[in-house]
Amino acid sequence: MASPDTDEPRLDFAGSSTPYIDYQSIDVLLSLQQPLSDAPAEPTFYVLGQVKELLFKLLYGELVAVRALLDADDVPGAVWTLRRTHRVVALLTGTWDVLSTLAPTEFNAFREHLGSASGFQSYMYRMLEYVLGNKDARLARPHRHVPKVRDQVEEALRAPSVYDAALALLARRGAFLPPEVLGRDLAQPHTPHEAVERAWADVYDAGPEDEMFRLAEALMDIAEGFGRWRALHLLTVERIIGTKTGTGGTTGVNWLRRAAEHRHFPELWTVRSGL
């Protein structure tokens, strides 16, 4: 920020630390990188892992905010927030472009230091999946021995997803959705239902001037974005480790290939075939 009497930025902060360092906790942030080997490529893997965790946290907070806006019938506010969220998803997906530059030999130089650590164990990512509606109680198990983390993950599992909030909004706007849709156990995954598909078809028939149409497309931006995230995850892992067992004991690319087939907000995908 420039001083009032000159175009030059203020350079003298004698008597205090630089405010930017304090505001962003930069000294703390930059002290958190602790690679376990001398392998030249490990810092890239390490820092990008931390970047992803920060973006998971940001996305979770944004989607919780979207859920609250939908609960309050504020569709324009939800669509506006989803617009920003979509850009964050794109930024998250771009981390694979950096990680894909690791040659197999570079990754193998530090892989043994990971031990049983795996991104699969990310509790922030699990909470993100839950708020998007991909509910699977089994995937909360890696966190059950860490009390504070366990409580957050289980709360996210039991809470309504963004899609649950969108379907409740559809019902308030006059769509007929049966009890098995609106009254299901929220800790269980949403089962696709033809009544939901019909409701979205009516939304699309209303045209782009309708705010629910814009909500549907904003949700699809997020769903497609996460589809891209998963697809690039699969390609990056396959490029680096081939068909080896993944870190943390998963089946590696086989697990990721199945995961890449998942689609958030399923009726928004299937309704397209009949439009």
ROMI-744800 format. One record per residue (C-alpha): residue in one letter; residue number from 1; z, y, x. Coordinates in pm, 1 decimal. Each point is the difference from the previous one (the first is absolute). Example, Ala and Ser with C-alpha at 12.3 -4.5 7.8 and 13.67 -1.06 7.14 Angstrom:
! residues 2
<lonu resn="A" resi="1" zz="780.0" yy="-450.0" xx="1230.0"/>
<lonu resn="S" resi="2" zz="-66.0" yy="344.0" xx="137.0"/>
//
This chain:
! residues 275
<lonu resn="M" resi="1" zz="0.0" yy="0.0" xx="0.0"/>
<lonu resn="A" resi="2" zz="-97.9" yy="337.5" xx="149.3"/>
<lonu resn="S" resi="3" zz="255.8" yy="274.9" xx="55.4"/>
<lonu resn="P" resi="4" zz="-44.3" yy="309.5" xx="-222.5"/>
<lonu resn="D" resi="5" zz="-119.0" yy="235.0" xx="279.3"/>
<lonu resn="T" resi="6" zz="-249.9" yy="-225.0" xx="172.0"/>
<lonu resn="D" resi="7" zz="-257.7" yy="-267.8" xx="-66.6"/>
<lonu resn="E" resi="8" zz="170.4" yy="-223.5" xx="254.5"/>
<lonu resn="P" resi="9" zz="236.3" yy="-275.1" xx="-115.9"/>
<lonu resn="R" resi="10" zz="370.0" yy="40.3" xx="65.7"/>
<lonu resn="L" resi="11" zz="85.4" yy="-180.6" xx="321.8"/>
<lonu resn="D" resi="12" zz="361.2" yy="93.7" xx="64.1"/>
<lonu resn="F" resi="13" zz="267.2" yy="-193.7" xx="-187.4"/>
<lonu resn="A" resi="14" zz="283.5" yy="66.1" xx="243.3"/>
<lonu resn="G" resi="15" zz="337.5" yy="-95.6" xx="-134.8"/>
<lonu resn="S" resi="16" zz="-135.1" yy="-257.6" xx="-244.7"/>
<lonu resn="S" resi="17" zz="-224.3" yy="-302.8" xx="-6.3"/>
<lonu resn="T" resi="18" zz="-354.7" yy="35.7" xx="-122.2"/>
<lonu resn="P" resi="19" zz="19.5" yy="3.6" xx="-383.2"/>
<lonu resn="Y" resi="20" zz="-294.1" yy="-242.3" xx="-30.0"/>
<lonu resn="I" resi="21" zz="193.3" yy="-260.5" xx="198.3"/>
<lonu resn="D" resi="22" zz="297.0" yy="42.4" xx="-230.5"/>
<lonu resn="Y" resi="23" zz="-198.1" yy="2.2" xx="-323.7"/>
<lonu resn="Q" resi="24" zz="-200.6" yy="-313.4" xx="80.7"/>
<lonu resn="S" resi="25" zz="275.2" yy="-170.9" xx="205.1"/>
<lonu resn="I" resi="26" zz="-262.8" yy="-39.6" xx="269.2"/>
<lonu resn="D" resi="27" zz="244.6" yy="-88.2" xx="277.0"/>
<lonu resn="V" resi="28" zz="139.5" yy="-282.9" xx="-213.8"/>
<lonu resn="L" resi="29" zz="-344.1" yy="-115.1" xx="-112.4"/>
<lonu resn="L" resi="30" zz="-140.1" yy="-17.9" xx="352.5"/>
<lonu resn="S" resi="31" zz="302.3" yy="-193.6" xx="122.9"/>
<lonu resn="L" resi="32" zz="-68.7" yy="-288.1" xx="-240.3"/>
<lonu resn="Q" resi="33" zz="-287.5" yy="-159.6" xx="191.6"/>
<lonu resn="Q" resi="34" zz="142.4" yy="-295.0" xx="191.0"/>
<lonu resn="P" resi="35" zz="-278.9" yy="-243.9" xx="97.0"/>
<lonu resn="L" resi="36" zz="127.9" yy="-325.3" xx="150.5"/>
<lonu resn="S" resi="37" zz="-262.5" yy="-54.5" xx="268.0"/>
<lonu resn="D" resi="38" zz="-203.6" yy="189.9" xx="257.3"/>
<lonu resn="A" resi="39" zz="-326.2" yy="-99.1" xx="-169.6"/>
<lonu resn="P" resi="40" zz="-217.9" yy="313.4" xx="-23.7"/>
<lonu resn="A" resi="41" zz="-104.1" yy="-72.0" xx="-360.5"/>
<lonu resn="E" resi="42" zz="347.5" yy="-60.7" xx="-141.8"/>
<lonu resn="P" resi="43" zz="77.2" yy="371.2" xx="-60.6"/>
<lonu resn="T" resi="44" zz="-306.0" yy="20.7" xx="-226.6"/>
<lonu resn="F" resi="45" zz="117.8" yy="-300.1" xx="-201.7"/>
<lonu resn="Y" resi="46" zz="359.1" yy="126.2" xx="-4.6"/>
<lonu resn="V" resi="47" zz="-68.5" yy="360.7" xx="-99.6"/>
<lonu resn="L" resi="48" zz="-258.1" yy="-94.3" xx="-264.0"/>
<lonu resn="G" resi="49" zz="255.5" yy="-238.8" xx="-150.2"/>
<lonu resn="Q" resi="50" zz="245.9" yy="285.5" xx="-32.1"/>
<lonu resn="V" resi="51" zz="-268.5" yy="228.3" xx="-144.1"/>
<lonu resn="K" resi="52" zz="-74.2" yy="-261.6" xx="-265.5"/>
<lonu resn="E" resi="53" zz="367.3" yy="-22.1" xx="-92.7"/>
<lonu resn="L" resi="54" zz="17.7" yy="377.7" xx="-45.4"/>
<lonu resn="L" resi="55" zz="-309.2" yy="-7.7" xx="-218.8"/>
<lonu resn="F" resi="56" zz="142.4" yy="-289.6" xx="-205.0"/>
<lonu resn="K" resi="57" zz="306.6" yy="213.5" xx="-63.2"/>
<lonu resn="L" resi="58" zz="-210.8" yy="302.2" xx="-93.8"/>
<lonu resn="L" resi="59" zz="-216.4" yy="-205.4" xx="-235.7"/>
<lonu resn="Y" resi="60" zz="298.8" yy="-160.1" xx="-166.9"/>
<lonu resn="G" resi="61" zz="152.2" yy="341.3" xx="-67.8"/>
<lonu resn="E" resi="62" zz="-327.0" yy="137.3" xx="-135.8"/>
<lonu resn="L" resi="63" zz="-48.7" yy="-296.8" xx="-233.1"/>
<lonu resn="V" resi="64" zz="357.4" yy="20.9" xx="-127.5"/>
<lonu resn="A" resi="65" zz="-78.4" yy="364.1" xx="-79.3"/>
<lonu resn="V" resi="66" zz="-319.2" yy="-105.6" xx="-181.1"/>
<lonu resn="R" resi="67" zz="198.8" yy="-249.5" xx="-205.8"/>
<lonu resn="A" resi="68" zz="244.7" yy="272.6" xx="-103.2"/>
<lonu resn="L" resi="69" zz="-285.8" yy="233.7" xx="-95.2"/>
<lonu resn="L" resi="70" zz="-157.2" yy="-269.7" xx="-216.9"/>
<lonu resn="D" resi="71" zz="336.0" yy="-65.9" xx="-163.8"/>
<lonu resn="A" resi="72" zz="13.1" yy="371.8" xx="-81.2"/>
<lonu resn="D" resi="73" zz="-354.6" yy="-3.9" xx="-144.9"/>
<lonu resn="D" resi="74" zz="-115.7" yy="234.7" xx="274.3"/>
<lonu resn="V" resi="75" zz="-341.6" yy="-153.5" xx="59.4"/>
<lonu resn="P" resi="76" zz="-149.6" yy="298.5" xx="188.6"/>
<lonu resn="G" resi="77" zz="298.8" yy="-2.3" xx="235.5"/>
<lonu resn="A" resi="78" zz="-35.4" yy="-373.5" xx="57.0"/>
<lonu resn="V" resi="79" zz="-373.3" yy="29.0" xx="67.3"/>
<lonu resn="W" resi="80" zz="58.6" yy="286.4" xx="244.4"/>
<lonu resn="T" resi="81" zz="261.7" yy="-201.1" xx="190.1"/>
<lonu resn="L" resi="82" zz="-223.6" yy="-307.4" xx="3.3"/>
<lonu resn="R" resi="83" zz="-271.0" yy="218.1" xx="156.0"/>
<lonu resn="R" resi="84" zz="225.9" yy="65.6" xx="298.0"/>
<lonu resn="T" resi="85" zz="124.7" yy="-358.2" xx="4.7"/>
<lonu resn="H" resi="86" zz="-356.3" yy="-126.5" xx="28.9"/>
<lonu resn="R" resi="87" zz="-48.7" yy="206.9" xx="314.6"/>
<lonu resn="V" resi="88" zz="317.2" yy="-147.1" xx="149.2"/>
<lonu resn="V" resi="89" zz="-127.0" yy="-351.5" xx="-75.3"/>
<lonu resn="A" resi="90" zz="-321.7" yy="86.8" xx="183.7"/>
<lonu resn="L" resi="91" zz="204.0" yy="123.4" xx="296.8"/>
<lonu resn="L" resi="92" zz="201.0" yy="-322.4" xx="-5.2"/>
<lonu resn="T" resi="93" zz="-317.6" yy="-209.0" xx="-8.6"/>
<lonu resn="G" resi="94" zz="-129.9" yy="192.0" xx="300.7"/>
<lonu resn="T" resi="95" zz="278.6" yy="-142.2" xx="216.0"/>
<lonu resn="W" resi="96" zz="-196.2" yy="-327.3" xx="9.0"/>
<lonu resn="D" resi="97" zz="-290.1" yy="186.0" xx="163.6"/>
<lonu resn="V" resi="98" zz="229.6" yy="78.0" xx="292.8"/>
<lonu resn="L" resi="99" zz="165.2" yy="-342.0" xx="15.0"/>
<lonu resn="S" resi="100" zz="-337.2" yy="-174.8" xx="-6.2"/>
<lonu resn="T" resi="101" zz="-67.4" yy="144.7" xx="345.9"/>
<lonu resn="L" resi="102" zz="253.8" yy="-243.6" xx="147.0"/>
<lonu resn="A" resi="103" zz="-180.2" yy="-283.6" xx="177.0"/>
<lonu resn="P" resi="104" zz="153.1" yy="-348.6" xx="-42.5"/>
<lonu resn="T" resi="105" zz="109.1" yy="1.1" xx="363.5"/>
<lonu resn="E" resi="106" zz="173.0" yy="336.1" xx="-44.4"/>
<lonu resn="F" resi="107" zz="193.6" yy="-122.3" xx="-303.4"/>
<lonu resn="N" resi="108" zz="88.5" yy="-329.9" xx="166.7"/>
<lonu resn="A" resi="109" zz="151.1" yy="193.1" xx="292.1"/>
<lonu resn="F" resi="110" zz="294.2" yy="105.6" xx="-219.3"/>
<lonu resn="R" resi="111" zz="-14.7" yy="-228.9" xx="-304.0"/>
<lonu resn="E" resi="112" zz="277.4" yy="-229.5" xx="123.3"/>
<lonu resn="H" resi="113" zz="238.0" yy="296.9" xx="-3.9"/>
<lonu resn="L" resi="114" zz="-39.6" yy="26.7" xx="-377.2"/>
<lonu resn="G" resi="115" zz="186.6" yy="-329.1" xx="-46.0"/>
<lonu resn="S" resi="116" zz="29.2" yy="-60.0" xx="-373.7"/>
<lonu resn="A" resi="117" zz="-57.4" yy="367.0" xx="-85.4"/>
<lonu resn="S" resi="118" zz="-283.3" yy="58.6" xx="-243.7"/>
<lonu resn="G" resi="119" zz="-131.9" yy="276.3" xx="-220.5"/>
<lonu resn="F" resi="120" zz="45.3" yy="-253.8" xx="-278.7"/>
<lonu resn="Q" resi="121" zz="372.4" yy="81.0" xx="28.2"/>
<lonu resn="S" resi="122" zz="-48.2" yy="371.1" xx="-72.9"/>
<lonu resn="Y" resi="123" zz="235.8" yy="85.1" xx="-283.8"/>
<lonu resn="M" resi="124" zz="-167.0" yy="336.6" xx="-55.7"/>
<lonu resn="Y" resi="125" zz="-334.9" yy="-170.9" xx="-50.8"/>
<lonu resn="R" resi="126" zz="161.3" yy="-249.4" xx="-237.7"/>
<lonu resn="M" resi="127" zz="142.6" yy="285.2" xx="-207.1"/>
<lonu resn="L" resi="128" zz="-343.3" yy="163.2" xx="-1.1"/>
<lonu resn="E" resi="129" zz="-158.8" yy="-318.9" xx="-132.0"/>
<lonu resn="Y" resi="130" zz="267.4" yy="-22.4" xx="-268.4"/>
<lonu resn="V" resi="131" zz="-48.4" yy="355.9" xx="-125.0"/>
<lonu resn="L" resi="132" zz="-371.3" yy="-78.5" xx="-22.4"/>
<lonu resn="G" resi="133" zz="80.9" yy="-304.4" xx="-214.3"/>
<lonu resn="N" resi="134" zz="-52.3" yy="-288.6" xx="242.4"/>
<lonu resn="K" resi="135" zz="331.7" yy="-160.3" xx="-92.6"/>
<lonu resn="D" resi="136" zz="95.2" yy="-319.5" xx="183.8"/>
<lonu resn="A" resi="137" zz="373.4" yy="-61.0" xx="33.8"/>
<lonu resn="R" resi="138" zz="-56.8" yy="-252.6" xx="279.0"/>
<lonu resn="L" resi="139" zz="-124.2" yy="275.6" xx="228.2"/>
<lonu resn="A" resi="140" zz="338.2" yy="175.1" xx="-22.7"/>
<lonu resn="R" resi="141" zz="166.2" yy="-293.2" xx="179.0"/>
<lonu resn="P" resi="142" zz="-52.0" yy="124.6" xx="358.6"/>
<lonu resn="H" resi="143" zz="230.9" yy="292.2" xx="-85.1"/>
<lonu resn="R" resi="144" zz="282.3" yy="-181.9" xx="-176.2"/>
<lonu resn="H" resi="145" zz="231.8" yy="2.5" xx="303.5"/>
<lonu resn="V" resi="146" zz="-21.0" yy="377.6" xx="53.3"/>
<lonu resn="P" resi="147" zz="219.7" yy="144.7" xx="-278.5"/>
<lonu resn="K" resi="148" zz="-131.7" yy="357.8" xx="-22.7"/>
<lonu resn="V" resi="149" zz="-359.0" yy="-110.6" xx="35.9"/>
<lonu resn="R" resi="150" zz="46.7" yy="-289.0" xx="-243.6"/>
<lonu resn="D" resi="151" zz="133.0" yy="234.4" xx="-267.3"/>
<lonu resn="Q" resi="152" zz="-296.7" yy="238.2" xx="34.1"/>
<lonu resn="V" resi="153" zz="-254.5" yy="-281.0" xx="-11.7"/>
<lonu resn="E" resi="154" zz="161.6" yy="-168.1" xx="-300.2"/>
<lonu resn="E" resi="155" zz="21.4" yy="330.3" xx="-185.4"/>
<lonu resn="A" resi="156" zz="-372.6" yy="55.7" xx="62.2"/>
<lonu resn="L" resi="157" zz="-70.7" yy="-354.4" xx="-121.9"/>
<lonu resn="R" resi="158" zz="183.0" yy="57.7" xx="-330.1"/>
<lonu resn="A" resi="159" zz="-132.9" yy="351.4" xx="-62.3"/>
<lonu resn="P" resi="160" zz="-314.9" yy="75.0" xx="-202.2"/>
<lonu resn="S" resi="161" zz="-317.4" yy="33.3" xx="202.7"/>
<lonu resn="V" resi="162" zz="-241.7" yy="290.0" xx="-19.4"/>
<lonu resn="Y" resi="163" zz="-223.0" yy="-226.6" xx="-208.7"/>
<lonu resn="D" resi="164" zz="287.4" yy="-79.2" xx="-236.0"/>
<lonu resn="A" resi="165" zz="46.0" yy="374.1" xx="-48.5"/>
<lonu resn="A" resi="166" zz="-373.2" yy="44.5" xx="-64.7"/>
<lonu resn="L" resi="167" zz="-1.8" yy="-280.1" xx="-259.4"/>
<lonu resn="A" resi="168" zz="306.0" yy="145.5" xx="-175.3"/>
<lonu resn="L" resi="169" zz="-184.4" yy="332.5" xx="-11.2"/>
<lonu resn="L" resi="170" zz="-305.3" yy="-169.5" xx="-152.0"/>
<lonu resn="A" resi="171" zz="224.4" yy="-142.9" xx="-271.4"/>
<lonu resn="R" resi="172" zz="153.6" yy="341.1" xx="-69.4"/>
<lonu resn="R" resi="173" zz="-353.0" yy="137.0" xx="-33.4"/>
<lonu resn="G" resi="174" zz="-78.7" yy="-252.3" xx="-272.6"/>
<lonu resn="A" resi="175" zz="-128.1" yy="-311.5" xx="179.4"/>
<lonu resn="F" resi="176" zz="120.5" yy="-329.5" xx="-143.6"/>
<lonu resn="L" resi="177" zz="168.5" yy="-196.3" xx="278.3"/>
<lonu resn="P" resi="178" zz="194.1" yy="-311.9" xx="-100.2"/>
<lonu resn="P" resi="179" zz="364.4" yy="-73.6" xx="90.1"/>
<lonu resn="E" resi="180" zz="-98.4" yy="-239.9" xx="278.0"/>
<lonu resn="V" resi="181" zz="-155.7" yy="298.1" xx="177.1"/>
<lonu resn="L" resi="182" zz="255.2" yy="272.6" xx="-69.7"/>
<lonu resn="G" resi="183" zz="309.5" yy="-217.3" xx="-18.0"/>
<lonu resn="R" resi="184" zz="-52.8" yy="-230.8" xx="296.7"/>
<lonu resn="D" resi="185" zz="251.9" yy="-61.5" xx="277.7"/>
<lonu resn="L" resi="186" zz="-80.5" yy="285.5" xx="238.8"/>
<lonu resn="A" resi="187" zz="95.0" yy="-211.7" xx="301.3"/>
<lonu resn="Q" resi="188" zz="-295.2" yy="-227.6" xx="-82.9"/>
<lonu resn="P" resi="189" zz="-366.0" yy="79.8" xx="64.3"/>
<lonu resn="H" resi="190" zz="-205.4" yy="148.8" xx="-279.9"/>
<lonu resn="T" resi="191" zz="-223.0" yy="-262.6" xx="-160.4"/>
<lonu resn="P" resi="192" zz="-345.2" yy="136.3" xx="-87.4"/>
<lonu resn="H" resi="193" zz="-44.2" yy="31.1" xx="-376.2"/>
<lonu resn="E" resi="194" zz="-308.7" yy="63.8" xx="-213.0"/>
<lonu resn="A" resi="195" zz="187.1" yy="262.5" xx="-204.1"/>
<lonu resn="V" resi="196" zz="52.7" yy="204.3" xx="315.9"/>
<lonu resn="E" resi="197" zz="-366.4" yy="-32.6" xx="88.5"/>
<lonu resn="R" resi="198" zz="-96.8" yy="120.6" xx="-348.9"/>
<lonu resn="A" resi="199" zz="232.8" yy="297.7" xx="35.5"/>
<lonu resn="W" resi="200" zz="-163.4" yy="101.6" xx="328.1"/>
<lonu resn="A" resi="201" zz="-343.9" yy="-51.9" xx="-155.3"/>
<lonu resn="D" resi="202" zz="94.5" yy="252.8" xx="-270.2"/>
<lonu resn="V" resi="203" zz="109.8" yy="240.4" xx="272.1"/>
<lonu resn="Y" resi="204" zz="-337.4" yy="-28.2" xx="172.5"/>
<lonu resn="D" resi="205" zz="-182.0" yy="43.5" xx="-330.1"/>
<lonu resn="A" resi="206" zz="176.4" yy="335.7" xx="-37.2"/>
<lonu resn="G" resi="207" zz="-180.7" yy="129.6" xx="308.6"/>
<lonu resn="P" resi="208" zz="100.4" yy="198.0" xx="310.5"/>
<lonu resn="E" resi="209" zz="124.0" yy="301.6" xx="-195.6"/>
<lonu resn="D" resi="210" zz="295.0" yy="-209.3" xx="-120.3"/>
<lonu resn="E" resi="211" zz="304.4" yy="13.8" xx="226.3"/>
<lonu resn="M" resi="212" zz="62.0" yy="-373.3" xx="-38.1"/>
<lonu resn="F" resi="213" zz="-350.3" yy="-63.4" xx="134.9"/>
<lonu resn="R" resi="214" zz="89.1" yy="205.9" xx="306.4"/>
<lonu resn="L" resi="215" zz="325.3" yy="-192.9" xx="35.7"/>
<lonu resn="A" resi="216" zz="-187.1" yy="-330.9" xx="-12.3"/>
<lonu resn="E" resi="217" zz="-234.0" yy="110.9" xx="277.8"/>
<lonu resn="A" resi="218" zz="285.8" yy="139.8" xx="208.4"/>
<lonu resn="L" resi="219" zz="178.9" yy="-334.6" xx="-27.2"/>
<lonu resn="M" resi="220" zz="-320.2" yy="-175.5" xx="99.4"/>
<lonu resn="D" resi="221" zz="-20.3" yy="220.3" xx="310.2"/>
<lonu resn="I" resi="222" zz="338.6" yy="-137.8" xx="103.5"/>
<lonu resn="A" resi="223" zz="-91.2" yy="-359.4" xx="-87.6"/>
<lonu resn="E" resi="224" zz="-325.3" yy="19.1" xx="195.1"/>
<lonu resn="G" resi="225" zz="177.1" yy="166.4" xx="289.9"/>
<lonu resn="F" resi="226" zz="244.5" yy="-286.7" xx="27.9"/>
<lonu resn="G" resi="227" zz="-287.5" yy="-245.5" xx="-26.0"/>
<lonu resn="R" resi="228" zz="-153.1" yy="169.8" xx="304.2"/>
<lonu resn="W" resi="229" zz="336.7" yy="-9.5" xx="177.8"/>
<lonu resn="R" resi="230" zz="26.5" yy="-375.6" xx="-48.1"/>
<lonu resn="A" resi="231" zz="-360.7" yy="-67.9" xx="94.3"/>
<lonu resn="L" resi="232" zz="29.2" yy="194.2" xx="326.9"/>
<lonu resn="H" resi="233" zz="333.9" yy="-166.8" xx="72.9"/>
<lonu resn="L" resi="234" zz="-170.5" yy="-337.2" xx="-27.7"/>
<lonu resn="L" resi="235" zz="-293.6" yy="101.8" xx="219.2"/>
<lonu resn="T" resi="236" zz="224.1" yy="156.2" xx="264.8"/>
<lonu resn="V" resi="237" zz="225.7" yy="-303.9" xx="27.5"/>
<lonu resn="E" resi="238" zz="-297.3" yy="-237.0" xx="7.9"/>
<lonu resn="R" resi="239" zz="-160.8" yy="209.0" xx="272.2"/>
<lonu resn="I" resi="240" zz="313.7" yy="0.0" xx="216.5"/>
<lonu resn="I" resi="241" zz="156.1" yy="-345.5" xx="-45.7"/>
<lonu resn="G" resi="242" zz="-269.8" yy="-201.1" xx="-176.0"/>
<lonu resn="T" resi="243" zz="147.8" yy="-284.9" xx="-203.0"/>
<lonu resn="K" resi="244" zz="326.9" yy="-28.5" xx="191.3"/>
<lonu resn="T" resi="245" zz="330.0" yy="-10.1" xx="-187.7"/>
<lonu resn="G" resi="246" zz="110.5" yy="352.1" xx="-82.5"/>
<lonu resn="T" resi="247" zz="314.2" yy="165.2" xx="131.7"/>
<lonu resn="G" resi="248" zz="302.6" yy="-83.7" xx="-210.0"/>
<lonu resn="G" resi="249" zz="-136.5" yy="-346.9" xx="-73.7"/>
<lonu resn="T" resi="250" zz="-262.8" yy="88.7" xx="-262.6"/>
<lonu resn="T" resi="251" zz="-332.4" yy="-180.8" xx="1.4"/>
<lonu resn="G" resi="252" zz="-167.2" yy="312.2" xx="134.4"/>
<lonu resn="V" resi="253" zz="-349.2" yy="63.5" xx="-130.2"/>
<lonu resn="N" resi="254" zz="27.4" yy="-266.6" xx="-270.7"/>
<lonu resn="W" resi="255" zz="298.9" yy="181.1" xx="-150.1"/>
<lonu resn="L" resi="256" zz="-172.6" yy="336.3" xx="33.9"/>
<lonu resn="R" resi="257" zz="-321.8" yy="-129.9" xx="-155.2"/>
<lonu resn="R" resi="258" zz="188.3" yy="-107.5" xx="-311.8"/>
<lonu resn="A" resi="259" zz="189.1" yy="329.8" xx="-7.2"/>
<lonu resn="A" resi="260" zz="-328.3" yy="192.4" xx="28.3"/>
<lonu resn="E" resi="261" zz="-112.3" yy="-148.4" xx="-331.2"/>
<lonu resn="H" resi="262" zz="286.6" yy="166.4" xx="-188.8"/>
<lonu resn="R" resi="263" zz="-84.9" yy="301.1" xx="-214.9"/>
<lonu resn="H" resi="264" zz="257.3" yy="249.1" xx="-120.7"/>
<lonu resn="F" resi="265" zz="-34.6" yy="109.4" xx="-365.0"/>
<lonu resn="P" resi="266" zz="-213.9" yy="-303.4" xx="-95.8"/>
<lonu resn="E" resi="267" zz="-134.8" yy="109.8" xx="-339.6"/>
<lonu resn="L" resi="268" zz="-138.6" yy="316.3" xx="154.0"/>
<lonu resn="W" resi="269" zz="-221.2" yy="-230.4" xx="206.3"/>
<lonu resn="T" resi="270" zz="-96.5" yy="-248.6" xx="-270.6"/>
<lonu resn="V" resi="271" zz="-75.0" yy="263.1" xx="-264.5"/>
<lonu resn="R" resi="272" zz="-300.6" yy="111.0" xx="203.8"/>
<lonu resn="S" resi="273" zz="-191.0" yy="-317.5" xx="-78.8"/>
<lonu resn="G" resi="274" zz="-9.1" yy="86.0" xx="-368.8"/>
<lonu resn="L" resi="275" zz="-65.4" yy="372.3" xx="11.8"/>
//
